[in-house]
Amino acid sequence: MKAAVYDNPGVPAVLEYVDMPDPACGPGDVLIAVEAISIEGGDLINRRSTKQ
């Protein structure tokens, strides 16, 4: 699967679109197929304020 990730806070350019392993579904879990996502304002605020 693909994911937008970041290792350091900063401007939108710190976001990287990378391949990630498919999630595993354990006992008592539910796996939901997601067709599309969006990055919202709260995501951008969190990215800027996350401290390492």
C-alpha positions in Angstrom: 0.0 0.0 0.0 1.1 3.6 -0.3 1.3 6.1 2.6 2.1 9.8 3.0 4.7 9.9 5.9 7.1 12.3 7.5 10.0 11.9 9.8 10.5 15.6 10.7 8.1 18.4 11.2 8.1 21.2 8.7 6.7 22.5 5.4 4.5 20.2 3.2 7.7 19.2 1.3 8.6 16.9 4.2 5.7 14.6 3.3 6.9 11.5 1.3 4.7 9.1 -0.6 6.1 5.7 0.1 5.3 2.0 -0.2 4.3 0.4 3.1 3.6 -3.3 4.0 -0.1 -4.2 3.8 -1.6 -4.2 7.3 -2.2 -7.5 9.1 -5.5 -8.3 10.7 -5.3 -9.9 14.1 -7.9 -11.6 16.2 -10.7 -9.3 17.1 -9.6 -6.7 14.5 -11.4 -5.4 11.4 -9.6 -4.6 8.2 -11.2 -1.9 6.1 -10.4 -1.3 2.4 -9.8 2.4 1.9 -10.1 3.7 -1.7 -9.1 7.3 -1.1 -7.9 9.7 1.7 -7.2 13.4 2.1 -4.9 15.5 4.2 -6.9 17.9 6.3 -5.9 21.1 8.1 -5.5 19.3 11.4 -3.0 16.9 9.8 -1.0 19.9 8.6 -1.0 21.6 12.0 0.1 18.3 13.7 2.9 17.9 11.2 4.2 21.4 11.9 4.0 21.0 15.7 5.3 17.4 16.1 8.5 17.4 18.2 11.1 14.8 17.7 
